[in-house]
Every structure is written in C-alpha cells, then in structure tokens.
C-alpha cells in the first residue's frame, strides 16, 4: 500500500498546506516522497508521489492565474507527473496554480467571479475551517477544451487564488489508429478529488 503526504509552509499570511496527510488508498499518514523548499519565499512543502512541483523535469508548469486582470504573485504550482496520464487526450497534465492577487485588498472584489463566464454558480466551500468561494470556468478553442476549477479566499488582507486547470483535446480529431485514450468524467472526478483532499489540509496564516 503506497502512502503519500502533502505539506506547504510559508511566512505568516501565506498559504500553508499541512498535515494530516493521506494515502491514496486511505491508509495511515506517512512521510511524503517529495519535498521542496524555496529560498526566496522561505516556505516548504512535501507532496505525494502522484503530484509534483510545477516546472520540474517530469511535471507541467503553471502560468499565472488566467481568469483575472489583477496582478498575481505565484506562491507555487502543483501538478501531476506527466507519465500518469501519458497517452490520454490531455493537452497538458492537470495543474494547480496557487497565487496571491497582489493588487486586491478588498474581500468583495476578491470573491467576485465574472458569472457570465462561468459554467457553475459560485458557492462557498469549507476547507479545514477556511471558506473559499468556488466555481467552474469552461472554454473551448480549435478542438481544445479547458475547464478551470476556481477557488478564492480572502484572509489576512490577502486574496488567495487557486486554479485547477484540466485541458483536453477532442478525440474525434485523431485518426482512429492514433486515437489517444479518452480522459473521462470519472478521471476528472478522481483528479478533483485528489486535490480536494489536499485542500482539506489547508491552513492560512493566522487561522
């Protein structure tokens, strides 16, 4: 039975991902397979083997949050190892960007999504005692489909923006002999569930 963990630590006011930690099969907590420490921001985290630090050799990188015109400061990027979904109709492996919208200091503005661009009505969700405004954004272009799961929290005067991006290519554009394995709705639920388990370890500075 493989057991994984996830921890993120930061200076006060920055994002923390911390124990308790999980195994994918529901086992007891244990040490993670990966660890990262940033000398620039002075935070560190451990994360499960199925996930990886964005921009590493085996992991997709993250762009700054795409659904806002605000200035953003990336804290970190967490993604799936590229090999996990190799051969699927994904244009990139699922990635989660974690950022602070550095020019937003107002809770109402932080938690306001452009509802005409959303595929779901915004709602509140609790992750380890912290309330996030959540929604889903969908977009499509030239047989590519993009679904972003959005999570916003205003805490300690900062606007935290988490975006989980899942990008797929329509399998119908491939010749049958070269058609990749389809990333299904069940696969997507599994990915979202893995990140949700991670969110349930969240601690924000001062909480």
Phi and psi in degrees as GROMACS dihedral restraints (atoms count N, CA, C in turn):
[ dihedral_restraints ]
;  ai    aj    ak    al  type     phi  dphi    fc
    3     4     5     6     1   -86.6    20    10
    4     5     6     7     1   139.0    20    10
    6     7     8     9     1  -125.1    20    10
    7     8     9    10     1   137.3    20    10
    9    10    11    12     1  -128.6    20    10
   10    11    12    13     1   161.4    20    10
   12    13    14    15     1  -143.6    20    10
   13    14    15    16     1   163.2    20    10
   15    16    17    18     1  -142.0    20    10
   16    17    18    19     1   127.8    20    10
   18    19    20    21     1  -138.6    20    10
   19    20    21    22     1   133.7    20    10
   21    22    23    24     1  -127.5    20    10
   22    23    24    25     1   133.4    20    10
   24    25    26    27     1  -127.5    20    10
   25    26    27    28     1   150.8    20    10
   27    28    29    30     1  -154.4    20    10
   28    29    30    31     1   176.5    20    10
   30    31    32    33     1   -67.8    20    10
   31    32    33    34     1   160.6    20    10
   33    34    35    36     1   -53.0    20    10
   34    35    36    37     1   135.1    20    10
   36    37    38    39     1    92.2    20    10
   37    38    39    40     1   -11.8    20    10
   39    40    41    42     1  -100.0    20    10
   40    41    42    43     1   172.6    20    10
   42    43    44    45     1   -76.8    20    10
   43    44    45    46     1   139.9    20    10
   45    46    47    48     1  -121.5    20    10
   46    47    48    49     1   131.8    20    10
   48    49    50    51     1  -115.4    20    10
   49    50    51    52     1   122.6    20    10
   51    52    53    54     1  -142.8    20    10
   52    53    54    55     1   171.9    20    10
   54    55    56    57     1   -58.1    20    10
   55    56    57    58     1   158.0    20    10
   57    58    59    60     1   -73.9    20    10
   58    59    60    61     1   158.6    20    10
   60    61    62    63     1  -123.5    20    10
   61    62    63    64     1   168.8    20    10
   63    64    65    66     1  -131.8    20    10
   64    65    66    67     1   158.9    20    10
   66    67    68    69     1   -99.7    20    10
   67    68    69    70     1   154.3    20    10
   69    70    71    72     1   -63.8    20    10
   70    71    72    73     1   -25.9    20    10
   72    73    74    75     1  -101.1    20    10
   73    74    75    76     1    11.1    20    10
   75    76    77    78     1    88.6    20    10
   76    77    78    79     1    18.1    20    10
   78    79    80    81     1   -79.1    20    10
   79    80    81    82     1  -169.1    20    10
   81    82    83    84     1   -81.0    20    10
   82    83    84    85     1   159.9    20    10
   84    85    86    87     1   -60.2    20    10
   85    86    87    88     1   150.4    20    10
   87    88    89    90     1  -157.4    20    10
   88    89    90    91     1   174.4    20    10
   90    91    92    93     1   -68.9    20    10
   91    92    93    94     1   148.4    20    10
   93    94    95    96     1   -79.3    20    10
   94    95    96    97     1   167.2    20    10
   96    97    98    99     1   -89.2    20    10
   97    98    99   100     1   -14.9    20    10
   99   100   101   102     1  -132.3    20    10
  100   101   102   103     1   153.7    20    10
  102   103   104   105     1  -146.7    20    10
  103   104   105   106     1   141.5    20    10
  105   106   107   108     1  -136.1    20    10
  106   107   108   109     1   139.9    20    10
  108   109   110   111     1  -135.1    20    10
  109   110   111   112     1   128.8    20    10
  111   112   113   114     1   -97.4    20    10
  112   113   114   115     1   116.7    20    10
  114   115   116   117     1   -70.9    20    10
  115   116   117   118     1   -21.8    20    10
  117   118   119   120     1   -80.0    20    10
  118   119   120   121     1   -39.7    20    10
  120   121   122   123     1  -107.5    20    10
  121   122   123   124     1    -9.1    20    10
  123   124   125   126     1    60.3    20    10
  124   125   126   127     1    50.0    20    10
  126   127   128   129     1  -136.4    20    10
  127   128   129   130     1   158.2    20    10
  129   130   131   132     1  -143.9    20    10
  130   131   132   133     1   157.6    20    10
  132   133   134   135     1  -157.2    20    10
  133   134   135   136     1   154.6    20    10
  135   136   137   138     1  -113.6    20    10
  136   137   138   139     1   152.6    20    10
  138   139   140   141     1  -150.7    20    10
  139   140   141   142     1   156.9    20    10
  141   142   143   144     1   -68.0    20    10
  142   143   144   145     1   159.2    20    10
  144   145   146   147     1   -62.3    20    10
  145   146   147   148     1   -27.6    20    10
  147   148   149   150     1   -72.6    20    10
  148   149   150   151     1   -18.1    20    10
  150   151   152   153     1  -109.3    20    10
  151   152   153   154     1   164.2    20    10
  153   154   155   156     1  -153.1    20    10
  154   155   156   157     1   162.8    20    10
  156   157   158   159     1   -74.1    20    10
  157   158   159   160     1   124.8    20    10
  159   160   161   162     1   -56.2    20    10
  160   161   162   163     1   137.6    20    10
  162   163   164   165     1    92.1    20    10
  163   164   165   166     1    -9.6    20    10
  165   166   167   168     1   -73.4    20    10
  166   167   168   169     1   170.7    20    10
  168   169   170   171     1   -58.9    20    10
  169   170   171   172     1   -35.4    20    10
  171   172   173   174     1   -99.8    20    10
  172   173   174   175     1     3.3    20    10
  174   175   176   177     1  -126.7    20    10
  175   176   177   178     1   143.4    20    10
  177   178   179   180     1   -66.1    20    10
  178   179   180   181     1   149.7    20    10
  180   181   182   183     1   -92.7    20    10
  181   182   183   184     1   169.3    20    10
  183   184   185   186     1  -115.0    20    10
  184   185   186   187     1   143.8    20    10
  186   187   188   189     1   -86.3    20    10
  187   188   189   190     1   167.9    20    10
  189   190   191   192     1   -62.5    20    10
  190   191   192   193     1   155.2    20    10
  192   193   194   195     1   -48.7    20    10
  193   194   195   196     1   131.0    20    10
  195   196   197   198     1   -94.5    20    10
  196   197   198   199     1   -14.3    20    10
  198   199   200   201     1  -103.7    20    10
  199   200   201   202     1    30.5    20    10
  201   202   203   204     1  -149.3    20    10
  202   203   204   205     1   149.0    20    10
  204   205   206   207     1   -92.9    20    10
  205   206   207   208     1     0.4    20    10
  207   208   209   210     1   -74.2    20    10
  208   209   210   211     1   158.0    20    10
  210   211   212   213     1   -74.5    20    10
  211   212   213   214     1   135.8    20    10
  213   214   215   216     1  -124.4    20    10
  214   215   216   217     1   147.5    20    10
  216   217   218   219     1  -116.7    20    10
  217   218   219   220     1   110.4    20    10
  219   220   221   222     1   -67.1    20    10
  220   221   222   223     1   131.5    20    10
  222   223   224   225     1   -90.0    20    10
  223   224   225   226     1   -50.1    20    10
  225   226   227   228     1  -166.2    20    10
  226   227   228   229     1   172.8    20    10
  228   229   230   231     1  -132.5    20    10
  229   230   231   232     1   133.7    20    10
  231   232   233   234     1  -122.4    20    10
  232   233   234   235     1   133.9    20    10
  234   235   236   237     1  -141.1    20    10
  235   236   237   238     1  -179.8    20    10
  237   238   239   240     1   -90.6    20    10
  238   239   240   241     1   140.9    20    10
  240   241   242   243     1   -55.7    20    10
  241   242   243   244     1   134.1    20    10
  243   244   245   246     1   -55.2    20    10
  244   245   246   247     1   -32.6    20    10
  246   247   248   249     1   -72.6    20    10
  247   248   249   250     1   -18.9    20    10
  249   250   251   252     1   -60.6    20    10
  250   251   252   253     1   -43.6    20    10
  252   253   254   255     1  -115.6    20    10
  253   254   255   256     1    30.5    20    10
  255   256   257   258     1   -62.4    20    10
  256   257   258   259     1   135.0    20    10
  258   259   260   261     1    90.3    20    10
  259   260   261   262     1    -0.7    20    10
  261   262   263   264     1   -93.7    20    10
  262   263   264   265     1   168.4    20    10
  264   265   266   267     1   -84.6    20    10
  265   266   267   268     1    42.2    20    10
  267   268   269   270     1   -95.0    20    10
  268   269   270   271     1   133.2    20    10
  270   271   272   273     1   -78.4    20    10
  271   272   273   274     1   -17.2    20    10
  273   274   275   276     1  -159.8    20    10
  274   275   276   277     1   158.0    20    10
  276   277   278   279     1   -67.2    20    10
  277   278   279   280     1   152.9    20    10
  279   280   281   282     1   -57.2    20    10
  280   281   282   283     1   137.9    20    10
  282   283   284   285     1  -135.6    20    10
  283   284   285   286     1   148.2    20    10
  285   286   287   288     1  -120.6    20    10
  286   287   288   289     1   117.4    20    10
  288   289   290   291     1   -94.5    20    10
  289   290   291   292     1   137.1    20    10
  291   292   293   294     1  -121.3    20    10
  292   293   294   295     1   117.9    20    10
  294   295   296   297     1  -142.2    20    10
  295   296   297   298     1   164.1    20    10
  297   298   299   300     1  -110.2    20    10
  298   299   300   301     1   129.2    20    10
  300   301   302   303     1   -81.8    20    10
  301   302   303   304     1    97.8    20    10
  303   304   305   306     1   -74.4    20    10
  304   305   306   307     1   -13.4    20    10
  306   307   308   309     1  -104.0    20    10
  307   308   309   310     1    10.4    20    10
  309   310   311   312     1  -110.7    20    10
  310   311   312   313     1   121.1    20    10
  312   313   314   315     1  -126.6    20    10
  313   314   315   316     1    19.4    20    10
  315   316   317   318     1  -124.6    20    10
  316   317   318   319     1   128.8    20    10
  318   319   320   321     1   -61.9    20    10
  319   320   321   322     1   -44.1    20    10
  321   322   323   324     1   -61.9    20    10
  322   323   324   325     1   -41.9    20    10
  324   325   326   327     1   -68.4    20    10
  325   326   327   328     1   -37.7    20    10
  327   328   329   330     1   -61.5    20    10
  328   329   330   331     1   -42.4    20    10
  330   331   332   333     1   -92.5    20    10
  331   332   333   334     1     6.6    20    10
  333   334   335   336     1   -91.5    20    10
  334   335   336   337     1   113.3    20    10
  336   337   338   339     1   -96.1    20    10
  337   338   339   340     1   148.7    20    10
  339   340   341   342     1   -72.8    20    10
  340   341   342   343     1    94.9    20    10
  342   343   344   345     1   -62.8    20    10
  343   344   345   346     1   -25.6    20    10
  345   346   347   348     1   -70.9    20    10
  346   347   348   349     1   -11.7    20    10
  348   349   350   351     1  -103.4    20    10
  349   350   351   352     1     2.9    20    10
  351   352   353   354     1  -101.0    20    10
  352   353   354   355     1   149.6    20    10
  354   355   356   357     1   -93.7    20    10
  355   356   357   358     1    -6.6    20    10
  357   358   359   360     1  -143.0    20    10
  358   359   360   361     1   152.0    20    10
  360   361   362   363     1   -73.3    20    10
  361   362   363   364     1   132.0    20    10
  363   364   365   366     1   -56.9    20    10
  364   365   366   367     1   143.0    20    10
  366   367   368   369     1  -144.2    20    10
  367   368   369   370     1   163.6    20    10
  369   370   371   372     1   -91.7    20    10
  370   371   372   373     1   138.2    20    10
  372   373   374   375     1  -134.0    20    10
  373   374   375   376     1   142.1    20    10
  375   376   377   378     1   -98.8    20    10
  376   377   378   379     1   128.3    20    10
  378   379   380   381     1  -125.2    20    10
  379   380   381   382     1   107.5    20    10
  381   382   383   384     1    52.6    20    10
  382   383   384   385     1    43.5    20    10
  384   385   386   387     1    87.6    20    10
  385   386   387   388     1    -3.9    20    10
  387   388   389   390     1  -106.4    20    10
  388   389   390   391     1   131.0    20    10
  390   391   392   393     1   -88.0    20    10
  391   392   393   394     1   125.6    20    10
  393   394   395   396     1  -113.7    20    10
  394   395   396   397     1   141.7    20    10
  396   397   398   399     1   -86.8    20    10
  397   398   399   400     1   127.0    20    10
  399   400   401   402     1  -125.1    20    10
  400   401   402   403     1   152.5    20    10
  402   403   404   405     1  -163.1    20    10
  403   404   405   406     1   172.2    20    10
  405   406   407   408     1  -124.0    20    10
  406   407   408   409     1   133.4    20    10
  408   409   410   411     1  -115.7    20    10
  409   410   411   412     1   137.0    20    10
  411   412   413   414     1  -126.3    20    10
  412   413   414   415     1   145.4    20    10
  414   415   416   417     1  -151.0    20    10
  415   416   417   418     1   158.2    20    10
  417   418   419   420     1  -148.4    20    10
  418   419   420   421     1   145.8    20    10
  420   421   422   423     1  -160.9    20    10
  421   422   423   424     1   123.8    20    10
  423   424   425   426     1    50.4    20    10
  424   425   426   427     1    56.1    20    10
  426   427   428   429     1    69.5    20    10
  427   428   429   430     1     6.5    20    10
  429   430   431   432     1  -102.9    20    10
  430   431   432   433     1   136.5    20    10
  432   433   434   435     1  -119.1    20    10
  433   434   435   436     1   135.9    20    10
  435   436   437   438     1  -125.8    20    10
  436   437   438   439     1   123.1    20    10
  438   439   440   441     1  -122.0    20    10
  439   440   441   442     1   124.1    20    10
  441   442   443   444     1  -115.8    20    10
  442   443   444   445     1   125.0    20    10
  444   445   446   447     1   -92.5    20    10
  445   446   447   448     1   120.5    20    10
  447   448   449   450     1  -107.4    20    10
  448   449   450   451     1   137.5    20    10
  450   451   452   453     1  -137.3    20    10
  451   452   453   454     1   123.0    20    10
  453   454   455   456     1  -126.9    20    10
  454   455   456   457     1   139.5    20    10
  456   457   458   459     1  -141.2    20    10
  457   458   459   460     1   138.3    20    10
  459   460   461   462     1  -106.8    20    10
  460   461   462   463     1   117.3    20    10
  462   463   464   465     1  -150.3    20    10
  463   464   465   466     1   130.8    20    10
  465   466   467   468     1    60.4    20    10
  466   467   468   469     1    31.7    20    10
  468   469   470   471     1    79.6    20    10
  469   470   471   472     1     5.3    20    10
  471   472   473   474     1  -117.5    20    10
  472   473   474   475     1   147.2    20    10
  474   475   476   477     1  -102.9    20    10
  475   476   477   478     1   109.6    20    10
  477   478   479   480     1   -91.0    20    10
  478   479   480   481     1   131.8    20    10
  480   481   482   483     1  -125.5    20    10
  481   482   483   484     1   116.3    20    10
  483   484   485   486     1  -115.8    20    10
  484   485   486   487     1   129.2    20    10
  486   487   488   489     1  -131.0    20    10
  487   488   489   490     1   118.1    20    10
  489   490   491   492     1   -98.9    20    10
  490   491   492   493     1   114.7    20    10
  492   493   494   495     1  -104.6    20    10
  493   494   495   496     1   129.7    20    10
  495   496   497   498     1  -123.2    20    10
  496   497   498   499     1   116.6    20    10
  498   499   500   501     1  -120.2    20    10
  499   500   501   502     1   121.9    20    10
  501   502   503   504     1  -124.1    20    10
  502   503   504   505     1   162.8    20    10
  504   505   506   507     1  -116.7    20    10
  505   506   507   508     1   136.6    20    10
  507   508   509   510     1   -59.1    20    10
  508   509   510   511     1   122.0    20    10
  510   511   512   513     1   -65.1    20    10
  511   512   513   514     1   -19.0    20    10
  513   514   515   516     1   -67.6    20    10
  514   515   516   517     1   -14.8    20    10
  516   517   518   519     1   -83.8    20    10
  517   518   519   520     1    -7.1    20    10
  519   520   521   522     1   -95.0    20    10
  520   521   522   523     1   147.2    20    10
  522   523   524   525     1   -62.8    20    10
  523   524   525   526     1   143.5    20    10
  525   526   527   528     1   -51.8    20    10
  526   527   528   529     1   -38.2    20    10
  528   529   530   531     1   -70.6    20    10
  529   530   531   532     1   -19.7    20    10
  531   532   533   534     1  -113.2    20    10
  532   533   534   535     1    10.5    20    10
  534   535   536   537     1   -69.0    20    10
  535   536   537   538     1   128.0    20    10
  537   538   539   540     1   -76.2    20    10
  538   539   540   541     1   169.1    20    10
  540   541   542   543     1   -70.5    20    10
  541   542   543   544     1   136.8    20    10
  543   544   545   546     1   -80.8    20    10
  544   545   546   547     1   132.1    20    10
  546   547   548   549     1   -78.9    20    10
  547   548   549   550     1   108.0    20    10
  549   550   551   552     1   -89.4    20    10
  550   551   552   553     1   173.1    20    10
  552   553   554   555     1   -61.2    20    10
  553   554   555   556     1   -34.8    20    10
  555   556   557   558     1   -66.1    20    10
  556   557   558   559     1   -39.4    20    10
  558   559   560   561     1   -61.9    20    10
  559   560   561   562     1   -42.7    20    10
  561   562   563   564     1   -64.1    20    10
  562   563   564   565     1   -42.4    20    10
  564   565   566   567     1   -61.1    20    10
  565   566   567   568     1   -37.0    20    10
  567   568   569   570     1   -65.0    20    10
  568   569   570   571     1   -42.5    20    10
  570   571   572   573     1   -63.8    20    10
  571   572   573   574     1   -48.3    20    10
  573   574   575   576     1   -61.3    20    10
  574   575   576   577     1   -39.0    20    10
  576   577   578   579     1   -63.0    20    10
  577   578   579   580     1   -42.0    20    10
  579   580   581   582     1   -61.7    20    10
  580   581   582   583     1   -42.3    20    10
  582   583   584   585     1   -71.7    20    10
  583   584   585   586     1   -34.1    20    10
  585   586   587   588     1   -62.5    20    10
  586   587   588   589     1   -39.7    20    10
  588   589   590   591     1   -60.6    20    10
  589   590   591   592     1   -37.5    20    10
  591   592   593   594     1   -65.2    20    10
  592   593   594   595     1   -44.3    20    10
  594   595   596   597     1   -60.1    20    10
  595   596   597   598     1   -30.5    20    10
  597   598   599   600     1   -72.8    20    10
  598   599   600   601     1    -0.3    20    10
  600   601   602   603     1  -103.7    20    10
  601   602   603   604     1     3.4    20    10
  603   604   605   606     1   -63.4    20    10
  604   605   606   607     1   137.8    20    10
  606   607   608   609     1  -135.7    20    10
  607   608   609   610     1   127.5    20    10
  609   610   611   612     1   -99.2    20    10
  610   611   612   613     1   148.4    20    10
  612   613   614   615     1   -53.5    20    10
  613   614   615   616     1   126.9    20    10
  615   616   617   618     1    93.1    20    10
  616   617   618   619     1    -7.0    20    10
